[in-house]
């Protein structure tokens, strides 16, 4: 039981504290800055859409209004299983090109076809839901002026993050962005923000059909090709965080299960000879999936060992105090607003979703197309 306790505690500490501290230390002691420059290549904004409507129209208008020369920006929209209404003004815009397929095939297949028809040197990958700031594309492309950089992630920001369940989501994202910034400053980030990233057209490799996490597999392919993937906080996309745990659960379970899917689709990710960032991938992605089971193992071992030594008794008391704090915070709003409780709630919910991810993947290894 002592071996279980210290093994689980050590791996949990590595996942949530050790690895973040390690990359921050590496960024401080052996920084790898990249050069930002002025460059105005042809940019193709690539957008896959499962439905039309006002949200898609707003996003196309948003993309056309980006701070970028009009003659150097095209918007390629792939309509998955539907055909756009030609009477919409944006459907007739000369810089917007629509592709479609009569049957729904999923985002990965749409991206493959859209990129194959894109003419830009730089691919700007975006989603329908998030609003992109006007200067985002210029900030991303400035990083690509460095020939060693192959892809650049933007930053996902939340509107109204101080309400309800959104507090915990925002706290988690602040923690995650700090890790990504340290990864970029010391080498390459493991994944990019799916709502906003840019990459060199020649580094794009077709995604296996049904791929859920294009925002992990594509940057890992860039790293495997010998280029860097960096993070640019000056390029921002805005979204609304989940307002309830049920809403966040559906999104997060699918994303976490997508990491398991990656191991089936791209087993080379765990091969140090093929993936220069395999250690970062294992620590940042896979240890997160193991965290709920490590937490259970730690709790069980602590309960068994508590009568044998004051240290384990104290550890059990701290675990019970944390659980009690979460329960009380659900009844007393002022406590729920404190930063320690917000982080504790984020940890609880993220591990709850991670525990459900293997079962979601086992039920349907292809997961949902969208």
RODO-2510 file (C-alpha; in nm, 4 decimals, decimal comma):
residues 370
     n   res          X          Y          Z
     1     x     0,0000     0,0000     0,0000
     2     x     0,2890     0,2372     0,0635
     3     x     0,4129     0,1659    -0,2890
     4     x     0,0640     0,2442    -0,4248
     5     x     0,0445     0,5633    -0,2196
     6     x     0,3798     0,7041    -0,3272
     7     x     0,3461     0,5830    -0,6850
     8     x     0,0055     0,7468    -0,7293
     9     x     0,1126     1,0614    -0,5440
    10     x     0,4291     1,0908    -0,7526
    11     x     0,2517     1,0509    -1,0869
    12     x    -0,0220     1,2974    -0,9885
    13     x     0,2394     1,5456    -0,8757
    14     x     0,4217     1,5002    -1,2063
    15     x     0,1051     1,5521    -1,4103
    16     x    -0,0204     1,8681    -1,2415
    17     x     0,2869     2,0265    -1,0793
    18     x     0,6119     1,8544    -1,1753
    19     x     0,5718     1,8727    -1,5520
    20     x     0,4498     2,2370    -1,5508
    21     x     0,7417     2,3341    -1,3250
    22     x     0,9841     2,1380    -1,5417
    23     x     0,8882     2,3187    -1,8642
    24     x     0,8865     2,6558    -1,6855
    25     x     1,2351     2,5856    -1,5529
    26     x     1,3493     2,4795    -1,8975
    27     x     1,2018     2,7971    -2,0475
    28     x     1,3933     3,0057    -1,7939
    29     x     1,7289     2,8259    -1,8048
    30     x     1,7367     2,7234    -2,1720
    31     x     1,4945     2,9529    -2,3520
    32     x     1,4324     2,9113    -2,7233
    33     x     1,2916     3,2436    -2,8436
    34     x     1,1526     3,2691    -3,1942
    35     x     1,1728     3,5628    -3,4278
    36     x     0,8646     3,7657    -3,5136
    37     x     0,8763     3,9513    -3,8429
    38     x     0,6723     4,1262    -4,1090
    39     x     0,5397     3,8835    -4,3671
    40     x     0,2219     3,8979    -4,5755
    41     x     0,1767     3,5638    -4,7521
    42     x    -0,1443     3,4398    -4,9094
    43     x    -0,3644     3,3113    -4,6253
    44     x    -0,6458     3,0595    -4,6576
    45     x    -0,8907     3,0602    -4,3672
    46     x    -1,0284     2,7059    -4,3460
    47     x    -1,3647     2,6458    -4,1833
    48     x    -1,5631     2,3215    -4,1577
    49     x    -1,9339     2,3630    -4,0809
    50     x    -2,1938     2,1016    -3,9936
    51     x    -2,4832     2,3495    -4,0263
    52     x    -2,5428     2,6945    -4,1760
    53     x    -2,7361     2,9810    -4,0253
    54     x    -2,6565     3,3067    -3,8460
    55     x    -2,3545     3,1686    -3,6562
    56     x    -2,1767     3,0697    -3,9772
    57     x    -2,2673     3,3981    -4,1455
    58     x    -2,1281     3,5911    -3,8480
    59     x    -1,8046     3,3941    -3,8555
    60     x    -1,7525     3,4505    -4,2270
    61     x    -1,8131     3,8241    -4,1810
    62     x    -1,5663     3,8114    -3,8909
    63     x    -1,2999     3,6465    -4,1087
    64     x    -1,3500     3,8886    -4,3972
    65     x    -1,2976     4,1783    -4,1543
    66     x    -0,9584     4,0555    -4,0303
    67     x    -0,6642     4,2950    -4,0473
    68     x    -0,5103     4,1434    -4,3577
    69     x    -0,4833     4,2549    -4,7223
    70     x    -0,8069     4,1643    -4,8993
    71     x    -0,6269     4,0230    -5,2021
    72     x    -0,4201     3,7905    -4,9789
    73     x    -0,7029     3,6293    -4,7811
    74     x    -0,9506     3,3681    -4,8949
    75     x    -1,2132     3,1846    -4,6898
    76     x    -1,2727     2,8180    -4,7710
    77     x    -1,5876     2,6738    -4,6126
    78     x    -1,6641     2,3031    -4,6302
    79     x    -2,0324     2,2277    -4,5686
    80     x    -2,0624     1,8807    -4,4195
    81     x    -2,3843     1,7265    -4,5494
    82     x    -2,5629     2,0448    -4,6543
    83     x    -2,5599     2,3069    -4,9307
    84     x    -2,5402     2,6823    -4,8554
    85     x    -2,8268     2,9105    -4,9497
    86     x    -2,7087     3,1104    -5,2503
    87     x    -2,9220     3,4114    -5,1613
    88     x    -2,7040     3,4915    -4,8583
    89     x    -2,4737     3,7842    -4,9300
    90     x    -2,1693     3,6081    -4,7848
    91     x    -2,2388     3,3010    -4,9991
    92     x    -2,1820     3,5173    -5,3070
    93     x    -1,8714     3,6947    -5,1810
    94     x    -1,5796     3,6638    -5,4273
    95     x    -1,3313     3,5782    -5,1491
    96     x    -1,5497     3,3022    -5,0017
    97     x    -1,5439     2,9589    -5,1590
    98     x    -1,7854     2,6835    -5,0616
    99     x    -1,7311     2,3099    -5,0902
   100     x    -1,9858     2,0528    -4,9856
   101     x    -2,0640     1,6836    -4,9655
   102     x    -2,4144     1,5347    -4,9674
   103     x    -2,3451     1,3075    -4,6689
   104     x    -2,1984     1,3971    -4,3340
   105     x    -1,8406     1,2699    -4,3022
   106     x    -1,7036     1,4639    -4,0054
   107     x    -1,4643     1,7507    -3,9471
   108     x    -1,1417     1,5685    -4,0367
   109     x    -1,2638     1,4720    -4,3840
   110     x    -1,3902     1,8272    -4,4382
   111     x    -1,0558     1,9769    -4,3414
   112     x    -0,8687     1,7433    -4,5751
   113     x    -1,0822     1,8454    -4,8734
   114     x    -1,0835     2,2144    -4,7817
   115     x    -0,7048     2,2270    -4,7442
   116     x    -0,6583     2,0394    -5,0728
   117     x    -0,8439     2,3203    -5,2507
   118     x    -0,6821     2,6063    -5,0554
   119     x    -0,4338     2,8271    -5,2405
   120     x    -0,2659     3,0031    -4,9464
   121     x     0,0873     2,9520    -4,8213
   122     x    -0,0537     2,9733    -4,4683
   123     x    -0,3597     2,7891    -4,3397
   124     x    -0,5664     2,9723    -4,0792
   125     x    -0,7679     2,7058    -3,8975
   126     x    -1,0802     2,8311    -3,7202
   127     x    -1,4134     2,7079    -3,5840
   128     x    -1,7629     2,8446    -3,6341
   129     x    -1,8403     2,9262    -3,2722
   130     x    -1,5601     3,1604    -3,1658
   131     x    -1,5117     3,5276    -3,2538
   132     x    -1,1640     3,6117    -3,3839
   133     x    -1,0005     3,9461    -3,2996
   134     x    -0,9094     4,1553    -3,6084
   135     x    -0,5340     4,1475    -3,5416
   136     x    -0,5158     3,7743    -3,4723
   137     x    -0,4022     3,6636    -3,8172
   138     x    -0,1243     3,9247    -3,8263
   139     x     0,0010     3,8119    -3,4837
   140     x     0,0049     3,4473    -3,5906
   141     x     0,1739     3,5045    -3,9258
   142     x     0,4396     3,7237    -3,7610
   143     x     0,5590     3,4115    -3,5745
   144     x     0,5737     3,2143    -3,8991
   145     x     0,8283     3,4657    -4,0273
   146     x     1,0763     3,2543    -3,8299
   147     x     1,1657     2,9647    -4,0643
   148     x     1,1936     2,7233    -3,7693
   149     x     0,8281     2,7766    -3,6745
   150     x     0,5811     2,5550    -3,8574
   151     x     0,2597     2,6233    -3,6656
   152     x     0,1320     2,8833    -3,4195
   153     x    -0,1487     2,8536    -3,1678
   154     x    -0,3690     3,1441    -3,0738
   155     x    -0,5227     3,1976    -2,7312
   156     x    -0,8799     3,1090    -2,6355
   157     x    -1,0356     3,3715    -2,4065
   158     x    -1,3702     3,3564    -2,2299
   159     x    -1,6370     3,6233    -2,2117
   160     x    -1,8122     3,6583    -1,8731
   161     x    -1,5961     3,3951    -1,6996
   162     x    -1,7014     3,4974    -1,3493
   163     x    -2,0475     3,3445    -1,3552
   164     x    -2,1499     3,0049    -1,2154
   165     x    -1,9682     2,6963    -1,3331
   166     x    -1,7722     2,9106    -1,5788
   167     x    -1,5399     3,0182    -1,2958
   168     x    -1,3890     2,6714    -1,2746
   169     x    -1,3544     2,6412    -1,6529
   170     x    -1,1763     2,9775    -1,6697
   171     x    -0,9422     2,8807    -1,3836
   172     x    -0,8513     2,5594    -1,5656
   173     x    -0,7801     2,7459    -1,8902
   174     x    -0,5533     2,9965    -1,7162
   175     x    -0,3525     2,7059    -1,5763
   176     x    -0,3439     2,5332    -1,9166
   177     x    -0,2313     2,8480    -2,1007
   178     x     0,0560     2,8992    -1,8569
   179     x     0,1790     2,5484    -1,9422
   180     x     0,1478     2,6080    -2,3161
   181     x     0,3396     2,9334    -2,2928
   182     x     0,6235     2,7590    -2,1069
   183     x     0,6226     2,4764    -2,3622
   184     x     0,6495     2,7258    -2,6475
   185     x     0,9311     2,9220    -2,4845
   186     x     1,1306     2,6034    -2,4277
   187     x     1,0509     2,4199    -2,7523
   188     x     0,7089     2,3232    -2,8838
   189     x     0,3566     2,3057    -2,7462
   190     x     0,1860     1,9669    -2,7538
   191     x    -0,1486     2,0913    -2,8822
   192     x    -0,2896     2,4103    -3,0271
   193     x    -0,6128     2,5990    -2,9684
   194     x    -0,8579     2,4388    -3,2102
   195     x    -1,0514     2,7636    -3,2426
   196     x    -0,7529     2,9543    -3,3808
   197     x    -0,4189     2,8385    -3,5176
   198     x    -0,2077     2,8855    -3,8280
   199     x     0,0365     2,6531    -4,0017
   200     x     0,2485     2,6351    -4,3129
   201     x     0,0551     2,4784    -4,5995
   202     x     0,3403     2,2442    -4,6956
   203     x     0,3445     2,0865    -4,3469
   204     x    -0,0196     1,9799    -4,3547
   205     x    -0,0679     1,6036    -4,3748
   206     x    -0,4168     1,4585    -4,4404
   207     x    -0,5944     1,3560    -4,1228
   208     x    -0,7258     1,0014    -4,0772
   209     x    -1,1005     1,0130    -4,1322
   210     x    -1,2886     1,0501    -3,8049
   211     x    -0,9996     1,2193    -3,6204
   212     x    -1,1381     1,4162    -3,3258
   213     x    -0,8267     1,6090    -3,2203
   214     x    -0,6909     1,7746    -3,5327
   215     x    -0,5549     2,0393    -3,2946
   216     x    -0,3211     1,7772    -3,1420
   217     x    -0,2382     1,5502    -3,4344
   218     x    -0,1550     1,8286    -3,6815
   219     x     0,0917     2,0084    -3,4491
   220     x     0,2519     1,6763    -3,3575
   221     x     0,2991     1,6086    -3,7289
   222     x     0,4629     1,9509    -3,7606
   223     x     0,7031     1,8670    -3,4756
   224     x     0,7779     1,5273    -3,6303
   225     x     0,8698     1,7103    -3,9525
   226     x     1,1377     1,9029    -3,7613
   227     x     0,9581     2,2364    -3,7153
   228     x     0,8426     2,4103    -3,3980
   229     x     0,4906     2,4773    -3,2740
   230     x     0,4621     2,7922    -3,0626
   231     x     0,1942     2,9846    -2,8720
   232     x     0,1034     3,3476    -2,9444
   233     x    -0,1139     3,5070    -2,6696
   234     x    -0,1549     3,8168    -2,8863
   235     x    -0,3804     3,6233    -3,1251
   236     x    -0,7123     3,5822    -2,9481
   237     x    -1,0390     3,4013    -3,0140
   238     x    -1,3353     3,4691    -2,7853
   239     x    -1,5881     3,2140    -2,6657
   240     x    -1,8386     3,1677    -2,3858
   241     x    -1,7398     2,9061    -2,1281
   242     x    -1,9742     2,6242    -2,0345
   243     x    -2,2322     2,7495    -1,7864
   244     x    -2,2969     2,4057    -1,6326
   245     x    -2,1064     2,0859    -1,5636
   246     x    -2,3431     1,8958    -1,7965
   247     x    -2,2608     2,1267    -2,0867
   248     x    -1,8867     2,1032    -2,0198
   249     x    -1,9038     1,7264    -1,9755
   250     x    -2,0170     1,6524    -2,3314
   251     x    -1,7356     1,8604    -2,4793
   252     x    -1,4611     1,7491    -2,2433
   253     x    -1,5348     1,3756    -2,2451
   254     x    -1,5207     1,3733    -2,6255
   255     x    -1,1915     1,5678    -2,6224
   256     x    -1,0302     1,3404    -2,3645
   257     x    -1,1501     1,0290    -2,5459
   258     x    -0,9927     1,1820    -2,8549
   259     x    -0,6518     1,1390    -2,6910
   260     x    -0,7155     0,7649    -2,6691
   261     x    -0,8224     0,7664    -3,0329
   262     x    -0,4901     0,9300    -3,1239
   263     x    -0,2997     0,6348    -2,9806
   264     x    -0,4910     0,4073    -3,2169
   265     x    -0,4630     0,6347    -3,5206
   266     x    -0,1035     0,7474    -3,4618
   267     x     0,0863     0,5059    -3,2323
   268     x     0,4114     0,6753    -3,3395
   269     x     0,3256     0,9523    -3,0916
   270     x     0,4689     0,7303    -2,8145
   271     x     0,7832     0,6424    -3,0074
   272     x     1,0783     0,8685    -2,9090
   273     x     1,2407     0,7932    -3,2447
   274     x     0,9411     0,9257    -3,4402
   275     x     0,8059     1,1916    -3,2040
   276     x     1,0599     1,4425    -3,0652
   277     x     0,7923     1,5625    -2,8213
   278     x     0,6899     1,2184    -2,6923
   279     x     0,7777     1,3007    -2,3297
   280     x     0,5691     1,6188    -2,3390
   281     x     0,2833     1,4333    -2,5045
   282     x     0,2909     1,1608    -2,2396
   283     x     0,3057     1,4064    -1,9471
   284     x     0,0651     1,6673    -2,0802
   285     x    -0,1950     1,4392    -2,2369
   286     x    -0,1737     1,0802    -2,1159
   287     x    -0,1043     1,1420    -1,7464
   288     x    -0,4166     1,3608    -1,7415
   289     x    -0,6181     1,0576    -1,8572
   290     x    -0,4667     0,8431    -1,5828
   291     x    -0,5244     1,1056    -1,3118
   292     x    -0,8718     0,9920    -1,1932
   293     x    -0,7526     0,6356    -1,1409
   294     x    -0,4375     0,7577    -0,9695
   295     x    -0,6577     0,9718    -0,7412
   296     x    -0,8708     0,6697    -0,6511
   297     x    -0,5597     0,4628    -0,5846
   298     x    -0,4183     0,7388    -0,3649
   299     x    -0,7427     0,7689    -0,1660
   300     x    -0,7690     0,3943    -0,1072
   301     x    -0,4035     0,3615    -0,0047
   302     x    -0,4355     0,6614     0,2283
   303     x    -0,7418     0,5154     0,3993
   304     x    -0,5652     0,1818     0,4526
   305     x    -0,2432     0,3415     0,5788
   306     x    -0,4022     0,6099     0,8002
   307     x    -0,4075     0,3947     1,1183
   308     x    -0,0402     0,3022     1,0738
   309     x     0,1292     0,6422     1,0838
   310     x     0,0411     1,0074     1,1661
   311     x     0,1599     1,1193     0,8204
   312     x    -0,0979     0,9044     0,6426
   313     x    -0,3628     1,0086     0,8951
   314     x    -0,2881     1,3724     0,8077
   315     x    -0,3042     1,2910     0,4371
   316     x    -0,6466     1,1315     0,4847
   317     x    -0,7654     1,4333     0,6806
   318     x    -0,6545     1,6637     0,3979
   319     x    -0,8345     1,4526     0,1378
   320     x    -1,1535     1,4548     0,3439
   321     x    -1,1189     1,8301     0,4013
   322     x    -1,0878     1,8888     0,0257
   323     x    -1,3975     1,6778    -0,0400
   324     x    -1,5872     1,8627     0,2325
   325     x    -1,4784     2,1982     0,0925
   326     x    -1,6221     2,1062    -0,2462
   327     x    -1,9527     2,0023    -0,0912
   328     x    -1,9826     2,3189     0,1160
   329     x    -1,8878     2,5423    -0,1769
   330     x    -2,1900     2,4087    -0,3649
   331     x    -2,4108     2,5505    -0,0916
   332     x    -2,2244     2,8722    -0,0089
   333     x    -2,1508     3,0948    -0,3103
   334     x    -1,8831     3,3203    -0,1488
   335     x    -1,6662     3,0150    -0,0809
   336     x    -1,7091     2,8916    -0,4393
   337     x    -1,5673     3,2210    -0,5705
   338     x    -1,2320     3,1821    -0,3934
   339     x    -0,9403     3,0856    -0,6186
   340     x    -0,8349     2,7694    -0,4241
   341     x    -1,1903     2,6338    -0,4389
   342     x    -1,2213     2,7236    -0,8068
   343     x    -0,9037     2,5275    -0,8829
   344     x    -1,0217     2,2389    -0,6647
   345     x    -1,3572     2,2320    -0,8456
   346     x    -1,1812     2,2421    -1,1826
   347     x    -0,9605     1,9497    -1,0749
   348     x    -1,2631     1,7503    -0,9607
   349     x    -1,4634     1,8049    -1,2778
   350     x    -1,1714     1,7486    -1,5173
   351     x    -1,0921     1,4179    -1,3473
   352     x    -1,4572     1,3175    -1,3474
   353     x    -1,4651     1,3712    -1,7239
   354     x    -1,1309     1,1930    -1,7713
   355     x    -1,2711     0,8900    -1,5872
   356     x    -1,5615     0,8751    -1,8319
   357     x    -1,3442     0,9149    -2,1439
   358     x    -1,2243     0,5494    -2,1712
   359     x    -1,5840     0,4262    -2,1503
   360     x    -1,6943     0,6721    -2,4192
   361     x    -1,4103     0,5519    -2,6407
   362     x    -1,4858     0,1839    -2,5707
   363     x    -1,8507     0,2320    -2,6660
   364     x    -1,7586     0,3982    -2,9951
   365     x    -1,3914     0,4082    -3,0941
   366     x    -1,4770     0,6393    -3,3863
   367     x    -1,6455     0,8770    -3,1408
   368     x    -1,8850     1,1346    -3,2846
   369     x    -1,7990     1,2965    -3,6151
   370     x    -1,8626     1,6383    -3,4594
***
